[in-house]
Amino acid sequence: MSQTSLRTRMLEAFRRRMVFFIGLILSVFVILLLQTINLQLIQGETYKQRARMNMENYIPIPASRGEMYDRNFKIGGRNIVIVSNRPSFNITTIPAGFKSKEEMAAVIRPLCRLLKISYDDVMSDIRSRNPWERIVIREDIGFDTIVVIASNQHLFPNIDWEDAPVRVYNYGNMFSHAVGYIGTISPAEYKRLRDSGYRHYQKIGKSGLEGEYDSLLRGVDGHYRRVVDVRNRIEGEEVGLQAVAGNNVVLSIDFEVQKAAWEAMQDLKGSCVVVKPHTGEIIALMSRPDFDPNLVISKNNAKIIEELSADKNKPFLNRAIQSKYPPASTFKIVTSIAALEEDKWNPNFTFHCPGKYTLKGFIDKDFYCYETHGTLDMYGAIAKSCSVYFYQLGYKIGPTIILKYAEYLGLSDKTGIDLPGETQGFLPTKKWKLKTFDQQWFDGDTVNLSIGQGFVSVTPIEMVNLVAGIVNNGIIMQPHVVNKVLSPDNKKVLMKTELRKLKEIPLSPMTLDTLRQGMRLAVKSGTSRRLSYLKVPIAGKTGTAQTRSRRKEDHSQHAWFVGYAPFDGPVENAVAVVVMTEYGVAGAVGAVPIAEKVFSKMISLGYF
């Protein structure tokens, strides 16, 4: 082999080795580059978050929700606080902070024993959530328990505690349907509201004013920045962002009047609404059965909520705005208005009541009155609540104009009260009956309609608006429960509720005078005479609604009272009151006594 050939072969071998090593180096470089891209770009945020978690924990500082005061609030005064907060702590964790499931179980299990809660429930909650989100393990923990956990951090790594004000409903059941309650935000609510600043761990208003004014009451959460070492031992803590408390609200409700109505209703089912016709301010709004909001606000409230929801007495139902009933004889006000406004009748015209009215037809049908009244004009018929009078009047004027005025007066519309979940009444029509029952409208339907029976149904809030319209010369103001919104320190008025005219019905002076005189006569000598002894003159109308339900006991009729006071005073001082009790036997015995206690309390408070 020549020297040249040997040299060529050695150079070729060297070249191959160089290519191999260069390829190897490039491969390592590419691998390193890809890993760098993976760590920095693809999983960079994840590792960044983990690294941060090894050094800093951001602990939320929930904002205190705004307080609620009754209508007599004064800056610096001894105010009645209907809803407030008290200090407390929550125990929380971020599941992704544990290195393994085994480590998490080793921490959570003894923690659950300390907190006396179910380990399985906690783990089920953790598994259903995003592991990077903070999860509340237990709410409303006392300071002694926090001391135990803080003193044994080596046993409870990745477990945090945070200030968490607890909502307090200072008068329990009494205001439950007006103020509502708060609860943990659900996944569906969080999905809907997260772009509005809501967080997955927060509470949210679920019903009543808590729900309606949640955005004003909730405030803005802050956070602590807690620095920890690799073993999760706290090395320092500082406030990263201060929480901002929610705004306070002053209600239009008067605590004393609400208390009187609530106590008067006792164990009955029903509702009571008191409103100032001149402004639409709700002075009292209560519904029974009720519930204690303090029992349903905790994180672990599912069983209580389930039991209350399944309760056949429906304690969550706000009967003042969410239930509708036959208005019975209180509807005679509407029939009177229709007849007078359409010039179909004169209040001095009379009908004779022999105790029943016979509707002539292919088969004659009798409609009865609760007693024999003899000959009555409209004033006497309203006072005595004579059904025979209104059977004949309704048959004479027909259903069309009765329903027209019922609609004018808002008996099939929501009032727009600032409470969620309001429903509206129902006014039947000939077309509706044909479609629903495949039947024409019979004269008997008109006779029933004229006394508020048959298919018509109304809500108590609609009926109080009807009375308010009579008091306020045909003007119906939109009812509201919140008068104004205050800054968290109560020094500034941020918003005053604007008074809004809901309807203006051009009722003639004769119509208004006839209704007022008839309702006053009902108190002086008619079905509401139990109220006649009160120092302030009251006008009212009772109703006794026959129900379709079949009950074994004799209490198968709903009881109504609608009225106002003072009868002859300025409208600025007037209040309208509606009481409705389910199966209350009769208006005079089931509803008027409750109205009596409400009016008595308002007289003692100097309302008139």
C-alpha positions in Angstrom: 0.0 0.0 0.0 1.4 3.3 -1.0 1.8 6.1 1.4 -0.8 8.1 -0.5 -3.5 5.5 -0.3 -2.9 5.0 3.5 -3.2 8.7 4.1 -6.4 8.9 2.1 -8.0 6.1 4.2 -7.0 7.7 7.4 -8.4 11.0 6.4 -11.7 9.3 5.4 -11.9 7.6 8.8 -11.3 10.9 10.5 -13.9 12.6 8.5 -16.5 10.0 9.4 -15.7 10.4 13.1 -16.0 14.1 12.8 -19.4 13.8 11.1 -20.5 11.4 13.8 -19.4 13.7 16.6 -20.9 16.8 14.9 -24.1 14.9 14.4 -24.1 13.8 18.0 -23.5 17.4 19.2 -26.2 18.7 17.0 -28.6 16.1 18.2 -27.9 17.0 21.8 -28.3 20.6 21.0 -31.6 20.0 19.2 -32.8 18.0 22.2 -31.8 20.7 24.6 -33.4 23.3 22.4 -36.6 21.4 22.2 -36.6 20.8 25.9 -36.0 24.5 26.4 -38.9 25.3 24.2 -41.0 22.8 26.1 -40.1 24.3 29.5 -40.2 27.9 28.5 -43.0 28.1 26.0 -45.2 25.1 26.2 -45.2 24.4 30.0 -43.5 27.6 31.0 -46.6 29.1 32.7 -47.2 25.8 34.6 -43.6 25.6 36.0 -43.7 29.3 36.6 -46.8 28.9 38.7 -45.3 25.9 40.6 -42.1 27.8 41.2 -44.0 30.8 42.5 -46.0 28.5 44.7 -42.9 27.2 46.3 -42.1 30.8 47.5 -45.4 32.8 47.6 -49.0 32.0 48.4 -51.7 34.5 47.5 -54.4 34.2 50.1 -57.7 35.9 49.3 -59.1 38.6 51.6 -62.8 38.4 51.1 -64.5 41.7 51.1 -67.2 42.4 53.7 -70.6 42.6 52.2 -72.6 45.8 52.7 -74.9 46.0 55.6 -78.7 46.6 55.5 -80.5 49.1 57.7 -84.2 49.8 58.2 -85.8 53.0 56.8 -85.1 55.0 60.0 -81.3 55.0 59.4 -79.4 58.1 60.6 -75.7 58.7 60.3 -74.2 58.3 63.8 -77.6 57.1 65.2 -78.5 53.9 66.9 -79.6 52.2 63.8 -81.4 48.9 63.3 -79.0 46.7 61.4 -81.0 44.0 59.7 -78.1 42.3 58.0 -74.4 42.6 59.0 -71.2 40.5 59.2 -69.0 39.0 61.9 -65.3 38.1 61.7 -64.3 34.5 61.1 -61.8 32.3 59.2 -61.9 29.8 56.3 -59.5 26.9 55.8 -58.4 26.5 52.2 -55.9 24.8 50.0 -54.8 24.6 46.4 -54.7 20.8 45.5 -52.0 21.3 42.8 -49.6 22.4 45.6 -49.3 18.8 46.8 -46.6 16.7 45.2 -48.7 13.6 45.0 -52.1 12.3 45.8 -50.6 10.3 48.6 -49.2 13.5 50.2 -52.5 15.2 49.8 -54.4 12.4 51.5 -51.8 12.3 54.3 -52.5 16.0 55.0 -56.3 16.2 54.3 -57.2 13.2 56.4 -55.9 14.4 59.8 -57.1 17.9 58.9 -60.7 16.6 58.4 -60.5 14.9 61.8 -59.4 18.1 63.4 -62.2 20.1 61.7 -64.7 17.3 62.3 -65.8 17.1 58.7 -66.1 14.2 56.3 -62.9 13.3 54.5 -64.8 11.7 51.6 -66.9 14.8 51.1 -63.8 17.0 51.0 -62.0 14.8 48.5 -65.1 14.6 46.4 -65.2 18.4 46.3 -61.5 18.6 45.4 -61.8 16.0 42.6 -64.7 18.1 41.1 -62.7 21.3 40.9 -59.8 22.7 39.0 -56.7 21.6 41.0 -55.1 25.0 40.5 -58.0 26.9 42.1 -58.2 27.6 45.8 -60.8 25.4 47.5 -62.5 26.2 50.7 -62.3 23.1 53.0 -64.2 24.5 55.9 -65.9 27.8 56.6 -66.4 29.7 59.8 -63.5 28.4 61.8 -62.7 29.7 65.3 -59.4 31.3 66.2 -58.4 28.4 68.5 -58.5 26.0 65.5 -56.4 28.4 63.5 -53.8 28.4 66.3 -53.6 24.6 66.3 -53.0 24.5 62.5 -50.5 27.3 62.6 -48.6 25.7 65.4 -48.3 22.4 63.5 -47.6 23.5 60.0 -45.3 20.6 59.5 -48.4 18.4 59.7 -50.5 20.6 57.4 -48.4 21.8 54.5 -50.2 23.6 51.7 -53.1 24.4 54.1 -54.0 28.1 54.4 -56.4 30.1 56.5 -57.9 33.4 55.6 -60.1 36.1 57.1 -63.7 35.5 55.9 -66.5 37.6 57.3 -69.7 35.6 57.9 -73.0 37.1 56.9 -75.4 37.5 59.9 -79.1 37.9 59.5 -79.8 39.6 62.8 -83.6 38.9 62.9 -83.6 35.4 61.4 -86.8 34.5 59.7 -88.5 37.9 60.0 -86.9 39.4 56.9 -86.0 36.2 55.1 -88.1 36.8 51.9 -87.2 40.4 51.7 -83.4 40.3 52.2 -82.9 36.7 50.9 -79.6 34.9 51.5 -76.2 34.3 50.0 -74.5 31.0 49.0 -71.4 29.6 47.3 -71.2 30.5 43.7 -72.2 27.5 41.5 -70.1 26.4 38.5 -72.8 27.7 36.2 -73.0 31.0 38.0 -69.2 31.3 37.9 -69.1 30.6 34.2 -71.8 33.3 33.6 -70.2 35.9 35.9 -66.5 35.5 35.9 -66.0 38.2 33.2 -67.7 40.5 35.7 -65.0 40.0 38.3 -66.5 37.1 40.2 -64.2 34.3 41.6 -64.8 30.7 42.0 -64.5 30.7 45.8 -66.8 33.6 46.5 -70.3 33.9 47.9 -73.1 35.3 45.8 -76.6 36.6 46.5 -79.1 33.8 45.9 -82.4 35.5 46.5 -84.1 38.6 47.8 -82.2 41.8 48.1 -79.0 39.8 48.4 -79.5 38.6 44.9 -81.0 41.8 43.4 -78.3 44.1 44.7 -75.4 41.7 44.8 -73.1 43.8 42.6 -73.5 46.7 45.0 -73.2 44.7 48.2 -70.3 42.4 47.4 -67.3 44.7 47.4 -63.9 43.8 46.0 -61.7 41.0 47.4 -58.0 41.7 48.2 -55.2 39.2 48.9 -52.3 38.5 51.2 -48.9 37.6 49.8 -47.6 34.9 52.1 -43.9 33.9 51.5 -43.0 30.3 52.4 -39.9 28.1 52.2 -39.6 24.8 50.3 -41.2 23.1 53.3 -44.1 25.5 53.3 -43.1 27.2 56.4 -44.2 30.9 56.6 -41.3 33.3 56.3 -43.4 36.4 55.9 -46.8 37.8 55.0 -48.0 41.1 53.7 -51.1 42.6 52.2 -50.8 42.5 48.4 -54.2 44.1 47.8 -56.5 45.6 50.4 -60.1 44.4 50.2 -62.8 47.0 49.6 -66.0 46.5 51.5 -69.4 46.5 49.8 -71.8 49.3 49.9 -74.5 49.6 52.5 -78.2 49.9 51.7 -81.1 51.6 53.6 -84.4 49.8 53.1 -87.8 51.4 52.9 -89.0 48.7 55.3 -89.8 49.8 58.9 -88.5 47.2 61.4 -91.3 47.8 63.8 -94.1 47.5 61.2 -92.4 44.4 59.7 -92.2 42.9 63.2 -95.9 43.6 63.9 -97.0 41.9 60.6 -94.7 38.9 61.1 -95.8 38.3 64.7 -99.5 38.8 63.7 -99.2 36.1 61.0 -97.9 33.6 63.6 -98.1 30.1 62.1 -100.5 30.9 59.3 -99.6 30.6 55.6 -99.8 33.9 53.7 -98.3 37.3 53.3 -98.7 41.0 54.2 -97.6 44.0 52.2 -97.6 47.6 53.4 -96.8 50.4 50.9 -96.9 54.2 50.8 -99.0 55.0 47.7 -97.4 58.4 47.2 -93.9 57.0 46.8 -94.2 53.3 46.2 -92.0 52.6 49.3 -92.6 49.2 50.8 -93.0 49.6 54.6 -93.4 45.9 55.3 -93.2 42.8 53.2 -93.4 39.4 54.8 -94.4 35.9 53.9 -95.0 32.8 55.9 -93.9 30.0 56.3 -90.3 31.4 56.2 -86.8 30.2 56.9 -83.7 31.3 58.8 -81.1 32.6 56.3 -78.4 32.0 58.8 -78.9 28.3 58.4 -78.5 28.1 54.6 -75.5 30.3 53.9 -72.7 27.9 54.8 -70.7 25.9 52.2 -72.1 22.6 53.5 -75.7 23.6 53.3 -76.9 21.2 50.6 -78.9 19.0 53.0 -80.6 22.0 54.6 -81.4 23.5 51.2 -82.7 20.1 50.0 -85.0 19.8 53.1 -86.4 23.3 52.8 -87.0 22.9 49.1 -88.8 19.6 49.7 -90.9 21.0 52.5 -94.6 20.9 51.4 -95.2 24.3 53.1 -92.7 25.9 50.6 -90.9 28.2 53.0 -88.7 29.5 50.2 -91.7 30.8 48.3 -92.2 34.6 48.7 -96.0 34.5 48.8 -96.2 38.3 48.6 -94.8 38.4 45.0 -94.6 34.8 43.8 -98.0 33.4 44.6 -101.3 34.2 43.0 -104.8 33.5 44.3 -108.4 34.2 43.4 -109.0 37.8 44.6 -112.6 37.0 45.6 -114.6 39.9 46.9 -111.7 42.3 46.8 -112.2 42.1 43.0 -115.6 43.8 43.4 -113.5 47.0 43.5 -112.5 46.4 39.9 -116.1 45.5 38.8 -117.3 48.8 40.4 -114.6 50.8 38.6 -115.5 49.2 35.3 -119.2 49.9 35.7 -118.7 53.5 36.8 -116.0 54.5 34.4 -117.9 53.2 31.4 -121.1 55.0 32.6 -122.9 51.8 32.8 -124.0 52.3 36.4 -124.5 54.9 39.1 -123.5 54.3 42.7 -127.0 55.2 43.9 -128.7 52.5 41.7 -129.8 49.5 43.6 -130.1 45.8 43.4 -132.1 43.5 45.7 -130.4 40.7 47.4 -132.7 37.8 48.5 -129.7 35.7 49.3 -129.2 34.2 45.9 -129.1 35.2 42.2 -130.7 32.9 39.6 -129.0 33.0 36.2 -131.7 32.2 33.6 -130.8 29.8 30.9 -131.5 26.4 29.3 -131.0 25.2 32.9 -131.4 27.9 35.6 -128.4 28.2 37.9 -128.4 29.7 41.4 -125.4 31.8 42.7 -125.6 32.4 46.4 -124.7 35.2 48.8 -123.4 34.5 52.3 -126.6 36.2 53.7 -129.7 38.1 52.7 -129.0 41.8 52.3 -132.2 43.3 50.9 -131.9 46.3 48.7 -128.5 47.9 48.5 -126.8 50.7 46.5 -123.1 50.4 45.5 -121.8 51.9 48.8 -123.8 49.4 50.8 -122.9 46.5 48.5 -119.1 47.2 48.9 -119.5 47.6 52.6 -121.5 44.4 53.0 -119.6 42.6 50.3 -122.9 41.6 48.8 -122.2 39.1 46.0 -125.8 39.1 44.6 -125.4 42.9 43.9 -122.2 42.2 41.9 -123.5 39.1 40.2 -126.1 41.3 38.6 -123.8 44.2 38.0 -121.2 42.0 36.3 -123.8 40.3 34.2 -125.2 43.7 33.1 -121.8 45.2 32.0 -120.3 42.0 30.7 -116.8 40.5 31.0 -115.0 42.6 28.4 -114.9 45.9 30.2 -114.3 44.2 33.6 -111.2 42.6 32.2 -110.2 45.8 30.5 -110.1 47.7 33.8 -108.4 44.8 35.6 -105.7 45.0 33.0 -105.5 48.8 33.3 -105.1 48.4 37.0 -102.1 46.1 36.5 -103.6 42.8 37.7 -101.9 40.8 35.0 -98.5 42.6 35.1 -95.5 42.4 37.2 -95.0 45.5 39.3 -91.3 45.7 38.8 -90.5 45.6 42.5 -86.8 45.4 43.2 -87.0 41.7 44.3 -86.2 38.8 42.0 -88.7 36.1 41.0 -91.9 38.2 40.9 -94.8 36.6 39.0 -97.9 38.2 37.6 -101.6 37.5 38.0 -103.8 36.0 35.3 -106.9 37.4 33.6 -108.9 34.9 31.6 -110.4 35.8 28.1 -112.9 34.2 25.9 -110.1 33.2 23.5 -108.1 31.7 26.3 -111.0 29.6 27.5 -111.8 28.3 24.1 -108.2 27.3 23.5 -107.7 25.8 27.0 -111.0 24.0 27.6 -112.5 24.0 24.1 -115.4 25.8 25.6 -117.1 29.1 24.9 -117.3 31.8 27.6 -120.6 31.2 29.5 -122.7 33.8 31.4 -121.8 31.9 34.5 -118.2 32.7 33.9 -119.1 36.4 33.8 -121.0 36.1 37.1 -118.1 34.4 38.8 -115.6 36.9 37.4 -117.6 39.8 38.8 -116.9 38.7 42.4 -113.3 37.6 41.7 -113.9 33.9 41.4 -113.5 31.4 38.5 -110.3 31.7 36.5 -108.9 35.1 37.6 -105.9 35.1 40.0 -103.7 37.9 41.4 -100.7 38.4 43.6 -100.8 40.3 46.9 -98.3 42.9 45.5 -100.6 43.6 42.6 -103.5 44.1 45.0 -101.6 46.5 47.2 -100.9 48.5 44.0 -104.6 48.5 43.2 -105.4 50.0 46.6 -102.5 52.5 46.2 -104.0 53.6 42.9 -107.4 54.4 44.6 -105.6 56.3 47.4 -103.3 58.2 45.0 -106.0 59.4 42.6 -105.3 56.8 39.9 -101.5 57.0 40.0 -99.6 53.8 40.8 -96.0 54.2 41.8 -93.5 51.4 41.2 -93.0 49.6 44.6 -89.4 49.4 45.9 -87.6 48.0 49.0 -84.3 49.9 48.8 -84.4 53.6 49.4 -80.7 54.5 49.0 -77.2 53.1 48.7 -74.5 54.3 51.0 -70.7 54.1 50.8 -69.1 51.5 53.1 -68.4 54.1 55.8 -72.0 55.5 55.5 -70.7 59.0 54.8 -71.8 59.3 51.2 -75.1 58.6 49.5 -74.2 56.8 46.3 -77.6 56.3 45.0 -81.2 57.2 45.8 -84.0 55.2 44.4 -85.8 57.3 41.8 -89.5 57.4 42.3 -91.2 56.1 39.2 -94.8 56.3 38.1 -95.9 52.8 37.0 -99.4 53.7 35.8 -101.7 56.6 35.7 -105.4 55.6 35.3 -107.7 58.6 34.7 -110.3 57.6 37.3 -113.2 60.0 37.7 -113.7 61.8 41.1 -117.1 60.1 41.3 -115.5 56.6 40.9 -112.8 57.3 43.5 -115.3 58.8 46.0 -117.6 55.9 45.6 -114.9 53.3 46.2 -113.5 55.2 49.2 -116.9 55.8 50.8 -117.8 52.1 50.2 -114.6 50.9 51.8 -114.9 53.3 54.7 -118.5 52.0 55.3 -117.1 48.5 55.3 -115.0 49.4 58.3 -117.7 51.4 60.0 -120.5 48.9 59.7 -119.5 46.2 57.2 -117.2 43.2 57.0 -114.1 45.1 58.3 -115.9 46.7 61.3 -113.3 45.1 63.7 -111.1 48.1 62.7 -113.7 50.7 63.5 -112.4 51.4 67.0 -108.9 52.5 65.9 -108.2 56.2 66.3 -107.3 56.7 62.7 -110.2 56.2 60.2 -109.5 53.2 58.0 -111.1 52.1 54.7 -111.0 48.5 53.6 -112.5 45.5 51.7 -112.5 41.9 52.7 -112.4 38.8 50.4 -113.1 35.2 51.0 -111.9 33.1 48.1 -113.3 29.7 47.4 -110.6 27.2 46.4 -110.6 24.2 44.1 -108.7 22.1 46.7 -110.6 19.5 48.6 -109.5 19.6 52.3 -111.0 17.5 55.0 -111.2 20.3 57.5 -113.5 23.3 57.0 -110.8 25.8 56.3 -111.0 25.6 52.6 -111.2 29.3 51.7 -108.5 31.9 51.4 -108.9 35.2 53.4 -108.1 38.7 52.0 -108.1 42.2 53.4 -107.2 45.2 51.3 -107.4 48.7 52.8 -105.7 52.0 53.6 -105.5 54.8 56.2 -106.1 57.5 56.9 -109.5 57.5 55.1 -109.7 61.3 54.8 -106.1 62.4 55.2 -103.5 63.7 52.7 -102.2 61.1 50.3 -98.6 61.9 51.5 -99.5 60.3 54.8 -101.4 57.4 53.5 -100.4 53.7 53.6 -102.1 50.8 51.8 -102.2 47.4 53.5 -102.9 44.0 52.0 -103.2 40.8 54.0 -103.7 37.4 52.5 -103.9 34.1 54.4 -104.2 30.7 52.8 -107.2 28.7 54.1 -107.9 31.6 56.5 -111.6 30.7 56.7 -112.9 34.3 55.7 -111.5 37.7 55.2 -113.2 39.2 58.3 -111.7 36.5 60.7 -108.5 35.4 58.9 -107.1 38.6 57.5 -108.7 41.6 59.2 -107.1 40.8 62.7 -103.7 40.8 61.1 -104.4 44.2 59.4 -105.6 45.4 62.8 -102.2 44.8 64.4 -100.4 46.4 61.5 -102.5 49.6 61.6 -102.3 49.7 65.5 -98.6 49.6 65.3 -98.4 52.3 62.7 -100.7 54.5 64.7 -98.5 54.0 67.8 -95.4 54.9 65.6 -97.1 58.2 64.5 -97.5 57.4 60.8 -100.8 59.2 60.6 
